[in-house]
Amino acid sequence: MTAIQWIVGIALLIAALIMVVTVLLQSSERTGIGAVSGAAETFFGKNKAKGMDAKLALVTKICTCIFVALSIVMMFLG
């Protein structure tokens, strides 16, 4: 493997890890059993969660685009 393949491969791995972490950090749309036990979000907590989820969704979209682009580059290099 050449140096450029190593660099693209490492960048591909980092983009994949960031994508996985941001997807896992996003909250689900369902409240589930947490609503029964009182763990549901309050009115003031909803706006903060939506802001954080919006940022995580944006980071996920950016990492996905980077991942696809690097995968195509890696295909042409390898």
C-alpha positions in Angstrom: 0.0 0.0 0.0 1.2 3.5 -0.8 1.2 6.4 1.6 -1.9 8.0 0.1 -3.8 4.7 0.5 -2.8 4.6 4.2 -3.9 8.2 4.7 -7.3 7.7 2.9 -7.8 4.4 4.8 -7.2 6.1 8.2 -9.5 9.0 7.3 -12.1 6.5 6.2 -11.8 4.7 9.5 -12.1 7.9 11.5 -15.1 9.1 9.5 -16.8 5.7 10.1 -16.1 5.8 13.9 -17.4 9.4 14.1 -20.5 8.4 12.2 -21.2 5.4 14.4 -20.8 7.5 17.6 -23.0 10.4 16.4 -25.8 7.9 15.4 -25.6 6.2 18.8 -25.7 9.6 20.7 -28.9 10.7 19.0 -32.0 10.2 21.1 -34.8 8.1 19.8 -38.1 9.5 18.8 -40.0 7.1 21.2 -40.1 7.8 24.9 -40.7 4.1 25.7 -40.9 3.0 29.3 -39.2 6.2 30.5 -42.5 8.0 30.2 -44.1 5.6 32.8 -41.3 6.1 35.3 -41.2 9.9 35.0 -38.0 10.1 33.0 -39.7 11.8 30.1 -38.3 15.2 29.1 -39.7 18.3 30.6 -40.8 21.3 28.5 -37.5 23.1 29.0 -35.4 20.0 28.3 -37.1 19.4 24.9 -35.6 22.4 23.2 -32.1 21.6 24.4 -32.4 18.0 23.2 -33.7 19.1 19.8 -30.8 21.5 19.4 -28.3 18.8 20.3 -30.0 16.2 18.1 -30.0 18.7 15.2 -26.2 19.2 15.6 -25.6 15.4 15.8 -27.7 14.9 12.7 -25.7 17.5 10.9 -22.4 15.9 11.9 -23.8 12.5 10.9 -24.7 13.8 7.4 -21.3 15.4 7.0 -19.5 12.3 8.0 -21.6 10.2 5.7 -20.7 12.4 2.7 -17.1 12.2 3.7 -17.3 8.5 4.1 -18.9 8.0 0.7 -16.4 10.3 -1.0 -13.4 8.6 0.7 -14.8 5.2 -0.3 -15.0 6.2 -3.9 -11.4 7.6 -3.8 -10.2 4.4 -2.1 -11.9 2.3 -4.9 -9.9 4.2 -7.6 -6.7 4.0 -5.6 -6.9 0.3 -4.9 
